[in-house]
Amino acid sequence: MLKRAGVFDSGVGGLTVVKSLLQERLFDEIIYFGDTARVPYGIKDRHTIVRYSLEALEFFKNFDVDMMITACNSVSAYAIEELREASEIKIAGVIEPGVEALFKRSPDQDASILILGTRATIESQKYEKLLRQRGFHNLQAVAPSLFVPLVEEGLFEGKVLESAVEHYFHDLQEPDFIILGCTHFPLLSHAISAYFPRATLIHSGEAIVEFLQDRYEIEQPHKRPTLKLFASENPDHLKAVANLWLD
Ligand code: DGL
């Protein structure tokens, strides 16, 4: 039985995943840790991402969590094996769930898929590997690095965002599916869908909810889960963003 989850992200972006977990009431309690002092992870190398992730695991040991969910795609791309080796609790990343969510929605292996992620996630080729194992072969991968700071600036619409979208997407074919392989990108869903209106978006939050429901016996609590927020720097900013994004 899973009651308490630790959700880890490089910063505030993982709240997009928390939002889905709260909506579906999968846990009684969620402990969120954002490594706001060291964000962004998406431009760091594998060793650094693994080291920071193992430190986050130590942090969660104080809270007796049943599971650690790495909301961060960059962590999910590089540190899952190391976290599993170092931990007695369950560890769930968001990449495997994202691929499963896509597989459920598309039995057609010729479907064209655009993977969006940080530079770290795209360079790891983790999504591609798992998608190819499932028979998908029509893949494109792009790291729209400017999307993360745009979200951090609260620019969810407008000319600056539109020109960034144009910059990264102008020479791509419209895909059937777009994997939003970064915590921040669901907040830009409107702009991404406006550019590629026929593409179905795969969101890490929805994907992890489906994955957990499929895999684990989760007692659905009736009350709204408690959320405790921790940050390695400026926790007030994390709380302010949570108030904004999580209503
Ligand atoms: N949380 C990161 C991810 O999903 C995005 C922000 C960062 O680069 O740290 O990959």
py3Dmol code that shows the C-alpha trace and the ligand (Angstrom):
import py3Dmol

protein = """\
ATOM      1  CA  MET A   1       0.000   0.000   0.000  1.00  0.00           C
ATOM      2  CA  LEU A   2       1.408   3.396  -0.939  1.00  0.00           C
ATOM      3  CA  LYS A   3       0.457   6.299   1.280  1.00  0.00           C
ATOM      4  CA  ARG A   4       3.247   8.834   1.261  1.00  0.00           C
ATOM      5  CA  ALA A   5       5.180   9.877  -1.845  1.00  0.00           C
ATOM      6  CA  GLY A   6       8.308  11.968  -2.151  1.00  0.00           C
ATOM      7  CA  VAL A   7       8.313  13.960  -5.382  1.00  0.00           C
ATOM      8  CA  PHE A   8      11.677  15.262  -6.520  1.00  0.00           C
ATOM      9  CA  ASP A   9      12.439  17.866  -9.118  1.00  0.00           C
ATOM     10  CA  SER A  10      15.306  20.165 -10.004  1.00  0.00           C
ATOM     11  CA  GLY A  11      13.127  23.153  -9.094  1.00  0.00           C
ATOM     12  CA  VAL A  12       9.526  24.317  -9.206  1.00  0.00           C
ATOM     13  CA  GLY A  13       8.594  22.617 -12.518  1.00  0.00           C
ATOM     14  CA  GLY A  14       7.756  19.275 -10.891  1.00  0.00           C
ATOM     15  CA  LEU A  15       4.627  20.918  -9.505  1.00  0.00           C
ATOM     16  CA  THR A  16       3.042  20.131 -12.896  1.00  0.00           C
ATOM     17  CA  VAL A  17       3.394  16.455 -11.949  1.00  0.00           C
ATOM     18  CA  VAL A  18       2.204  17.106  -8.386  1.00  0.00           C
ATOM     19  CA  LYS A  19      -0.918  18.698  -9.844  1.00  0.00           C
ATOM     20  CA  SER A  20      -1.906  15.427 -11.527  1.00  0.00           C
ATOM     21  CA  LEU A  21      -1.085  13.396  -8.393  1.00  0.00           C
ATOM     22  CA  LEU A  22      -3.205  15.719  -6.245  1.00  0.00           C
ATOM     23  CA  GLN A  23      -6.115  15.657  -8.682  1.00  0.00           C
ATOM     24  CA  GLU A  24      -6.234  11.869  -8.719  1.00  0.00           C
ATOM     25  CA  ARG A  25      -5.706  11.624  -4.939  1.00  0.00           C
ATOM     26  CA  LEU A  26      -3.283   8.741  -5.243  1.00  0.00           C
ATOM     27  CA  PHE A  27      -1.528   9.401  -1.922  1.00  0.00           C
ATOM     28  CA  ASP A  28      -2.465  10.710   1.517  1.00  0.00           C
ATOM     29  CA  GLU A  29       0.596  12.856   1.639  1.00  0.00           C
ATOM     30  CA  ILE A  30       3.071  14.266  -0.883  1.00  0.00           C
ATOM     31  CA  ILE A  31       6.445  15.603   0.190  1.00  0.00           C
ATOM     32  CA  TYR A  32       7.881  17.762  -2.585  1.00  0.00           C
ATOM     33  CA  PHE A  33      11.537  18.661  -2.789  1.00  0.00           C
ATOM     34  CA  GLY A  34      12.734  21.117  -5.432  1.00  0.00           C
ATOM     35  CA  ASP A  35      16.459  21.648  -5.715  1.00  0.00           C
ATOM     36  CA  THR A  36      15.934  25.326  -6.485  1.00  0.00           C
ATOM     37  CA  ALA A  37      19.491  26.233  -5.442  1.00  0.00           C
ATOM     38  CA  ARG A  38      20.956  24.136  -8.259  1.00  0.00           C
ATOM     39  CA  VAL A  39      18.320  24.293 -11.020  1.00  0.00           C
ATOM     40  CA  PRO A  40      18.598  23.838 -14.016  1.00  0.00           C
ATOM     41  CA  TYR A  41      19.621  20.181 -14.229  1.00  0.00           C
ATOM     42  CA  GLY A  42      18.919  19.979 -17.955  1.00  0.00           C
ATOM     43  CA  ILE A  43      22.263  21.501 -18.902  1.00  0.00           C
ATOM     44  CA  LYS A  44      24.335  19.451 -16.439  1.00  0.00           C
ATOM     45  CA  ASP A  45      26.189  16.236 -17.104  1.00  0.00           C
ATOM     46  CA  ARG A  46      25.191  12.728 -16.042  1.00  0.00           C
ATOM     47  CA  HIS A  47      27.547  12.543 -13.027  1.00  0.00           C
ATOM     48  CA  THR A  48      26.262  15.754 -11.537  1.00  0.00           C
ATOM     49  CA  ILE A  49      22.618  14.782 -12.067  1.00  0.00           C
ATOM     50  CA  VAL A  50      23.224  11.386 -10.423  1.00  0.00           C
ATOM     51  CA  ARG A  51      25.021  12.970  -7.461  1.00  0.00           C
ATOM     52  CA  TYR A  52      22.267  15.534  -6.860  1.00  0.00           C
ATOM     53  CA  SER A  53      19.605  12.833  -7.171  1.00  0.00           C
ATOM     54  CA  LEU A  54      21.283  10.615  -4.568  1.00  0.00           C
ATOM     55  CA  GLU A  55      21.379  13.614  -2.230  1.00  0.00           C
ATOM     56  CA  ALA A  56      17.641  14.108  -2.748  1.00  0.00           C
ATOM     57  CA  LEU A  57      17.087  10.460  -1.867  1.00  0.00           C
ATOM     58  CA  GLU A  58      18.884  11.114   1.452  1.00  0.00           C
ATOM     59  CA  PHE A  59      16.544  14.047   2.056  1.00  0.00           C
ATOM     60  CA  PHE A  60      13.455  11.859   1.622  1.00  0.00           C
ATOM     61  CA  LYS A  61      14.789   9.323   4.119  1.00  0.00           C
ATOM     62  CA  ASN A  62      13.751  11.795   6.835  1.00  0.00           C
ATOM     63  CA  PHE A  63      10.096  11.406   5.871  1.00  0.00           C
ATOM     64  CA  ASP A  64       9.505   7.677   5.703  1.00  0.00           C
ATOM     65  CA  VAL A  65       8.086   7.892   2.175  1.00  0.00           C
ATOM     66  CA  ASP A  66       6.825   4.730   0.446  1.00  0.00           C
ATOM     67  CA  MET A  67       7.957   5.871  -2.956  1.00  0.00           C
ATOM     68  CA  MET A  68      10.148   8.496  -4.584  1.00  0.00           C
ATOM     69  CA  ILE A  69       8.850   9.918  -7.851  1.00  0.00           C
ATOM     70  CA  THR A  70      11.359  11.802  -9.954  1.00  0.00           C
ATOM     71  CA  ALA A  71       9.175  14.361 -11.706  1.00  0.00           C
ATOM     72  CA  CYS A  72      12.258  15.703 -13.452  1.00  0.00           C
ATOM     73  CA  ASN A  73      12.818  14.160 -16.877  1.00  0.00           C
ATOM     74  CA  SER A  74      16.551  14.894 -16.744  1.00  0.00           C
ATOM     75  CA  VAL A  75      16.818  12.893 -13.502  1.00  0.00           C
ATOM     76  CA  SER A  76      14.600  10.171 -14.980  1.00  0.00           C
ATOM     77  CA  ALA A  77      16.947  10.024 -17.971  1.00  0.00           C
ATOM     78  CA  TYR A  78      20.153   9.568 -15.978  1.00  0.00           C
ATOM     79  CA  ALA A  79      19.693   8.600 -12.351  1.00  0.00           C
ATOM     80  CA  ILE A  80      16.928   6.004 -12.031  1.00  0.00           C
ATOM     81  CA  GLU A  81      19.221   2.948 -11.933  1.00  0.00           C
ATOM     82  CA  GLU A  82      21.523   4.555  -9.361  1.00  0.00           C
ATOM     83  CA  LEU A  83      18.579   5.622  -7.220  1.00  0.00           C
ATOM     84  CA  ARG A  84      17.122   2.110  -7.326  1.00  0.00           C
ATOM     85  CA  GLU A  85      20.456   0.597  -6.325  1.00  0.00           C
ATOM     86  CA  ALA A  86      20.818   2.998  -3.407  1.00  0.00           C
ATOM     87  CA  SER A  87      17.269   2.741  -2.125  1.00  0.00           C
ATOM     88  CA  GLU A  88      14.950   0.316  -0.402  1.00  0.00           C
ATOM     89  CA  ILE A  89      11.861   2.253  -1.368  1.00  0.00           C
ATOM     90  CA  LYS A  90      10.244   2.225  -4.793  1.00  0.00           C
ATOM     91  CA  ILE A  91      11.581   4.690  -7.333  1.00  0.00           C
ATOM     92  CA  ALA A  92       9.475   5.845 -10.274  1.00  0.00           C
ATOM     93  CA  GLY A  93      10.692   8.093 -13.069  1.00  0.00           C
ATOM     94  CA  VAL A  94       8.549   9.771 -15.705  1.00  0.00           C
ATOM     95  CA  ILE A  95      10.121   8.463 -18.929  1.00  0.00           C
ATOM     96  CA  GLU A  96       8.877   4.868 -18.795  1.00  0.00           C
ATOM     97  CA  PRO A  97       5.347   6.103 -17.915  1.00  0.00           C
ATOM     98  CA  GLY A  98       5.470   8.589 -20.804  1.00  0.00           C
ATOM     99  CA  VAL A  99       6.356   5.841 -23.265  1.00  0.00           C
ATOM    100  CA  GLU A 100       3.638   3.571 -21.866  1.00  0.00           C
ATOM    101  CA  ALA A 101       1.066   6.348 -22.091  1.00  0.00           C
ATOM    102  CA  LEU A 102       1.963   6.858 -25.728  1.00  0.00           C
ATOM    103  CA  PHE A 103       1.844   3.133 -26.445  1.00  0.00           C
ATOM    104  CA  LYS A 104      -1.668   2.967 -24.958  1.00  0.00           C
ATOM    105  CA  ARG A 105      -2.836   5.838 -27.129  1.00  0.00           C
ATOM    106  CA  SER A 106      -1.206   4.682 -30.347  1.00  0.00           C
ATOM    107  CA  PRO A 107      -1.315   1.090 -31.466  1.00  0.00           C
ATOM    108  CA  ASP A 108       0.104   2.356 -34.782  1.00  0.00           C
ATOM    109  CA  GLN A 109       3.872   2.010 -34.627  1.00  0.00           C
ATOM    110  CA  ASP A 110       4.250   4.177 -37.733  1.00  0.00           C
ATOM    111  CA  ALA A 111       2.926   7.150 -35.766  1.00  0.00           C
ATOM    112  CA  SER A 112       5.277  10.117 -35.887  1.00  0.00           C
ATOM    113  CA  ILE A 113       6.528  11.227 -32.501  1.00  0.00           C
ATOM    114  CA  LEU A 114       8.254  14.447 -31.499  1.00  0.00           C
ATOM    115  CA  ILE A 115      10.171  14.223 -28.219  1.00  0.00           C
ATOM    116  CA  LEU A 116      10.770  17.537 -26.467  1.00  0.00           C
ATOM    117  CA  GLY A 117      13.139  17.711 -23.505  1.00  0.00           C
ATOM    118  CA  THR A 118      16.087  19.434 -21.944  1.00  0.00           C
ATOM    119  CA  ARG A 119      19.490  19.013 -23.546  1.00  0.00           C
ATOM    120  CA  ALA A 120      20.348  16.334 -20.937  1.00  0.00           C
ATOM    121  CA  THR A 121      17.176  14.361 -21.619  1.00  0.00           C
ATOM    122  CA  ILE A 122      17.544  14.548 -25.395  1.00  0.00           C
ATOM    123  CA  GLU A 123      21.255  13.626 -25.291  1.00  0.00           C
ATOM    124  CA  SER A 124      20.506  10.601 -23.108  1.00  0.00           C
ATOM    125  CA  GLN A 125      18.248   9.241 -25.914  1.00  0.00           C
ATOM    126  CA  LYS A 126      16.300   7.433 -23.202  1.00  0.00           C
ATOM    127  CA  TYR A 127      12.907   8.146 -24.763  1.00  0.00           C
ATOM    128  CA  GLU A 128      14.127   6.995 -28.175  1.00  0.00           C
ATOM    129  CA  LYS A 129      15.509   3.739 -26.774  1.00  0.00           C
ATOM    130  CA  LEU A 130      12.280   2.847 -24.990  1.00  0.00           C
ATOM    131  CA  LEU A 131      10.123   3.918 -27.935  1.00  0.00           C
ATOM    132  CA  ARG A 132      12.183   1.835 -30.366  1.00  0.00           C
ATOM    133  CA  GLN A 133      11.818  -1.162 -28.048  1.00  0.00           C
ATOM    134  CA  ARG A 134       8.050  -0.690 -28.462  1.00  0.00           C
ATOM    135  CA  GLY A 135       8.431  -0.660 -32.243  1.00  0.00           C
ATOM    136  CA  PHE A 136       8.104   3.093 -32.844  1.00  0.00           C
ATOM    137  CA  HIS A 137      10.581   4.315 -35.417  1.00  0.00           C
ATOM    138  CA  ASN A 138       9.283   7.612 -36.761  1.00  0.00           C
ATOM    139  CA  LEU A 139      10.993   9.779 -34.147  1.00  0.00           C
ATOM    140  CA  GLN A 140      12.287  13.338 -33.927  1.00  0.00           C
ATOM    141  CA  ALA A 141      13.875  14.823 -30.804  1.00  0.00           C
ATOM    142  CA  VAL A 142      14.425  18.492 -30.010  1.00  0.00           C
ATOM    143  CA  ALA A 143      15.747  20.368 -26.961  1.00  0.00           C
ATOM    144  CA  PRO A 144      13.958  23.753 -26.944  1.00  0.00           C
ATOM    145  CA  SER A 145      16.212  25.111 -24.207  1.00  0.00           C
ATOM    146  CA  LEU A 146      14.579  28.554 -24.120  1.00  0.00           C
ATOM    147  CA  PHE A 147      11.244  27.073 -23.024  1.00  0.00           C
ATOM    148  CA  VAL A 148      12.464  26.508 -19.437  1.00  0.00           C
ATOM    149  CA  PRO A 149      13.440  30.141 -18.724  1.00  0.00           C
ATOM    150  CA  LEU A 150      10.268  31.353 -20.465  1.00  0.00           C
ATOM    151  CA  VAL A 151       8.176  29.333 -18.024  1.00  0.00           C
ATOM    152  CA  GLU A 152      10.307  30.528 -15.111  1.00  0.00           C
ATOM    153  CA  GLU A 153       9.514  34.084 -16.270  1.00  0.00           C
ATOM    154  CA  GLY A 154       5.803  33.278 -16.364  1.00  0.00           C
ATOM    155  CA  LEU A 155       5.645  33.840 -20.136  1.00  0.00           C
ATOM    156  CA  PHE A 156       2.945  31.282 -20.945  1.00  0.00           C
ATOM    157  CA  GLU A 157       1.720  33.241 -23.962  1.00  0.00           C
ATOM    158  CA  GLY A 158       2.675  36.198 -26.155  1.00  0.00           C
ATOM    159  CA  LYS A 159       5.130  37.162 -28.856  1.00  0.00           C
ATOM    160  CA  VAL A 160       8.366  36.053 -27.178  1.00  0.00           C
ATOM    161  CA  LEU A 161       6.991  32.560 -26.634  1.00  0.00           C
ATOM    162  CA  GLU A 162       5.506  32.414 -30.135  1.00  0.00           C
ATOM    163  CA  SER A 163       8.833  33.282 -31.729  1.00  0.00           C
ATOM    164  CA  ALA A 164      10.642  30.687 -29.575  1.00  0.00           C
ATOM    165  CA  VAL A 165       8.121  28.061 -30.698  1.00  0.00           C
ATOM    166  CA  GLU A 166       8.613  29.120 -34.319  1.00  0.00           C
ATOM    167  CA  HIS A 167      12.399  29.009 -33.857  1.00  0.00           C
ATOM    168  CA  TYR A 168      12.426  25.391 -32.657  1.00  0.00           C
ATOM    169  CA  PHE A 169       9.551  23.972 -34.713  1.00  0.00           C
ATOM    170  CA  HIS A 170       9.693  25.712 -38.099  1.00  0.00           C
ATOM    171  CA  ASP A 171      11.533  22.951 -39.955  1.00  0.00           C
ATOM    172  CA  LEU A 172       9.679  20.021 -38.331  1.00  0.00           C
ATOM    173  CA  GLN A 173       6.822  18.033 -39.835  1.00  0.00           C
ATOM    174  CA  GLU A 174       3.663  18.129 -37.716  1.00  0.00           C
ATOM    175  CA  PRO A 175       3.863  14.926 -35.634  1.00  0.00           C
ATOM    176  CA  ASP A 176       1.004  12.690 -34.456  1.00  0.00           C
ATOM    177  CA  PHE A 177       2.266  12.824 -30.858  1.00  0.00           C
ATOM    178  CA  ILE A 178       4.412  15.206 -28.866  1.00  0.00           C
ATOM    179  CA  ILE A 179       6.056  14.000 -25.667  1.00  0.00           C
ATOM    180  CA  LEU A 180       6.350  16.916 -23.254  1.00  0.00           C
ATOM    181  CA  GLY A 181       9.552  15.470 -21.809  1.00  0.00           C
ATOM    182  CA  CYS A 182      10.282  18.260 -19.356  1.00  0.00           C
ATOM    183  CA  THR A 183       8.433  19.373 -16.223  1.00  0.00           C
ATOM    184  CA  HIS A 184       8.013  22.898 -17.559  1.00  0.00           C
ATOM    185  CA  PHE A 185       6.532  22.136 -20.962  1.00  0.00           C
ATOM    186  CA  PRO A 186       2.929  21.311 -19.932  1.00  0.00           C
ATOM    187  CA  LEU A 187       2.655  24.985 -19.006  1.00  0.00           C
ATOM    188  CA  LEU A 188       3.299  25.803 -22.667  1.00  0.00           C
ATOM    189  CA  SER A 189       0.746  23.308 -23.986  1.00  0.00           C
ATOM    190  CA  HIS A 190      -1.423  26.058 -25.492  1.00  0.00           C
ATOM    191  CA  ALA A 191       1.409  27.512 -27.564  1.00  0.00           C
ATOM    192  CA  ILE A 192       2.654  24.058 -28.632  1.00  0.00           C
ATOM    193  CA  SER A 193      -0.852  22.937 -29.646  1.00  0.00           C
ATOM    194  CA  ALA A 194      -1.455  26.220 -31.449  1.00  0.00           C
ATOM    195  CA  TYR A 195       1.572  25.480 -33.655  1.00  0.00           C
ATOM    196  CA  PHE A 196       0.815  21.756 -34.108  1.00  0.00           C
ATOM    197  CA  PRO A 197      -2.976  21.548 -33.621  1.00  0.00           C
ATOM    198  CA  ARG A 198      -3.404  17.928 -34.707  1.00  0.00           C
ATOM    199  CA  ALA A 199      -0.727  16.463 -32.445  1.00  0.00           C
ATOM    200  CA  THR A 200      -1.708  14.688 -29.222  1.00  0.00           C
ATOM    201  CA  LEU A 201       0.369  15.845 -26.246  1.00  0.00           C
ATOM    202  CA  ILE A 202       1.769  13.352 -23.723  1.00  0.00           C
ATOM    203  CA  HIS A 203       2.111  14.936 -20.283  1.00  0.00           C
ATOM    204  CA  SER A 204       4.395  13.404 -17.621  1.00  0.00           C
ATOM    205  CA  GLY A 205       1.864  14.059 -14.827  1.00  0.00           C
ATOM    206  CA  GLU A 206      -0.981  12.209 -16.529  1.00  0.00           C
ATOM    207  CA  ALA A 207       1.412   9.461 -17.607  1.00  0.00           C
ATOM    208  CA  ILE A 208       2.754   8.816 -14.095  1.00  0.00           C
ATOM    209  CA  VAL A 209      -0.778   8.691 -12.678  1.00  0.00           C
ATOM    210  CA  GLU A 210      -1.783   6.008 -15.221  1.00  0.00           C
ATOM    211  CA  PHE A 211       1.472   4.135 -14.596  1.00  0.00           C
ATOM    212  CA  LEU A 212       1.002   4.070 -10.822  1.00  0.00           C
ATOM    213  CA  GLN A 213      -2.645   3.049 -11.138  1.00  0.00           C
ATOM    214  CA  ASP A 214      -1.650   0.168 -13.440  1.00  0.00           C
ATOM    215  CA  ARG A 215       1.262  -1.031 -11.304  1.00  0.00           C
ATOM    216  CA  TYR A 216       0.393  -0.546  -7.664  1.00  0.00           C
ATOM    217  CA  GLU A 217      -2.382  -1.202  -5.271  1.00  0.00           C
ATOM    218  CA  ILE A 218      -3.199   2.371  -4.417  1.00  0.00           C
ATOM    219  CA  GLU A 219      -5.877   3.055  -1.876  1.00  0.00           C
ATOM    220  CA  GLN A 220      -7.724   6.117  -3.185  1.00  0.00           C
ATOM    221  CA  PRO A 221      -8.099   8.431  -0.198  1.00  0.00           C
ATOM    222  CA  HIS A 222     -11.308  10.485  -0.116  1.00  0.00           C
ATOM    223  CA  LYS A 223      -9.736  13.585   1.279  1.00  0.00           C
ATOM    224  CA  ARG A 224      -7.419  15.916  -0.587  1.00  0.00           C
ATOM    225  CA  PRO A 225      -3.809  14.844   0.023  1.00  0.00           C
ATOM    226  CA  THR A 226      -1.561  16.938   2.226  1.00  0.00           C
ATOM    227  CA  LEU A 227       1.261  18.625   0.340  1.00  0.00           C
ATOM    228  CA  LYS A 228       4.476  19.617   2.093  1.00  0.00           C
ATOM    229  CA  LEU A 229       6.888  21.757   0.091  1.00  0.00           C
ATOM    230  CA  PHE A 230      10.648  21.941   0.545  1.00  0.00           C
ATOM    231  CA  ALA A 231      13.258  23.730  -1.517  1.00  0.00           C
ATOM    232  CA  SER A 232      17.032  23.942  -1.271  1.00  0.00           C
ATOM    233  CA  GLU A 233      16.741  27.727  -1.749  1.00  0.00           C
ATOM    234  CA  ASN A 234      13.973  30.299  -1.544  1.00  0.00           C
ATOM    235  CA  PRO A 235      11.086  28.081  -0.339  1.00  0.00           C
ATOM    236  CA  ASP A 236       8.771  31.110  -0.391  1.00  0.00           C
ATOM    237  CA  HIS A 237       9.098  31.283  -4.170  1.00  0.00           C
ATOM    238  CA  LEU A 238       8.220  27.583  -4.444  1.00  0.00           C
ATOM    239  CA  LYS A 239       5.146  28.169  -2.264  1.00  0.00           C
ATOM    240  CA  ALA A 240       4.098  31.175  -4.355  1.00  0.00           C
ATOM    241  CA  VAL A 241       4.401  29.149  -7.577  1.00  0.00           C
ATOM    242  CA  ALA A 242       2.474  26.280  -5.980  1.00  0.00           C
ATOM    243  CA  ASN A 243      -0.349  28.674  -5.042  1.00  0.00           C
ATOM    244  CA  LEU A 244      -0.464  29.903  -8.627  1.00  0.00           C
ATOM    245  CA  TRP A 245      -0.183  26.581 -10.484  1.00  0.00           C
ATOM    246  CA  LEU A 246      -2.068  24.316  -8.103  1.00  0.00           C
ATOM    247  CA  ASP A 247      -5.005  26.675  -7.495  1.00  0.00           C
TER     248      ASP A 247
END
"""
ligand_1 = """\
10
DGL
N 12.935 19.595 -14.360
C 13.727 19.589 -15.553
C 13.280 18.419 -16.440
O 12.147 17.997 -16.425
C 13.610 20.894 -16.310
C 14.318 22.053 -15.653
C 15.796 21.824 -15.503
O 16.539 21.885 -16.493
O 16.217 21.556 -14.371
O 14.090 17.913 -17.194
"""
view = py3Dmol.view(width=600, height=400)
view.addModel(protein, "pdb")
view.setStyle({"model": 0}, {"cartoon": {"style": "trace"}})
view.addModel(ligand_1, "xyz")
view.setStyle({"model": 1}, {"stick": {}})
view.zoomTo()
view.show()
